[in-house]
Amino acid sequence: MPIDYKKNQVVFSGIVSVDDADNLLAWLQNKPSAKVDLATCSHLHPANLQVLMAADCRVSAWPADADLRAWLQTALKSK
């Protein structure tokens, strides 16, 4: 499973596809102070990025992949 929902944190791993965006949105709407762990994420579909941008989440860990990390840090503007 590419997204693991914890008490107040969502952990992304591997390839996160468009199919995950609806569940992510619903979960984040109920957890406005949730943190996002992207450390082991290798691909994030833009639909999920849009959800993260709209939710204005705090990122607790960025992806290990430098290109993905740079792209996400620019889009999500680390708090």
C-alpha positions in Angstrom: 0.0 0.0 0.0 1.6 3.3 -1.1 0.0 5.4 1.6 -0.1 4.4 5.3 -2.4 6.4 7.5 -1.2 6.8 11.1 -2.8 8.7 13.9 -1.7 12.1 12.8 0.7 11.4 10.0 0.5 10.0 6.5 3.4 8.0 5.2 4.0 7.7 1.4 6.1 4.9 0.0 7.0 3.8 -3.5 4.7 4.9 -6.3 1.6 6.8 -5.2 -0.9 6.8 -8.1 -3.9 8.8 -9.0 -6.1 6.1 -7.4 -4.9 7.2 -4.0 -5.9 10.9 -4.2 -9.6 10.5 -3.1 -8.7 8.6 0.1 -5.9 11.1 0.8 -8.2 14.0 0.4 -10.9 12.5 2.7 -8.3 11.6 5.4 -6.6 15.0 5.3 -10.0 16.8 5.6 -10.4 15.1 8.9 -6.8 15.7 10.0 -6.0 19.3 9.3 -2.8 19.2 11.5 -1.5 16.0 9.9 2.2 15.7 8.9 3.4 14.1 5.7 6.4 11.7 5.5 7.6 11.4 1.9 11.0 9.8 2.7 10.4 6.5 0.8 8.2 7.9 -1.9 9.6 7.4 -5.4 6.8 8.8 -7.5 3.9 11.1 -6.6 1.0 11.5 -9.1 0.2 15.2 -9.6 -3.4 14.6 -8.2 -1.9 13.7 -4.9 0.4 16.7 -5.0 -2.7 18.9 -5.6 -4.3 17.4 -2.5 -1.2 18.1 -0.4 -1.0 21.7 -1.7 -4.6 22.3 -1.0 -4.3 20.8 2.5 -1.2 22.9 3.3 0.3 20.1 5.3 3.6 20.1 7.1 6.2 17.8 5.6 8.2 15.9 8.2 10.4 14.0 5.8 11.3 14.7 2.1 12.0 12.0 -0.5 15.5 10.6 -0.8 15.4 11.1 -4.6 17.0 14.5 -5.2 14.9 15.4 -8.2 11.6 14.4 -6.6 12.6 16.2 -3.4 13.4 19.4 -5.3 10.2 19.3 -7.2 8.1 18.7 -4.1 9.9 21.2 -2.0 9.3 23.9 -4.6 5.6 23.0 -4.9 4.9 22.5 -1.2 7.0 25.4 0.2 8.3 23.8 3.4 6.8 25.4 6.5 
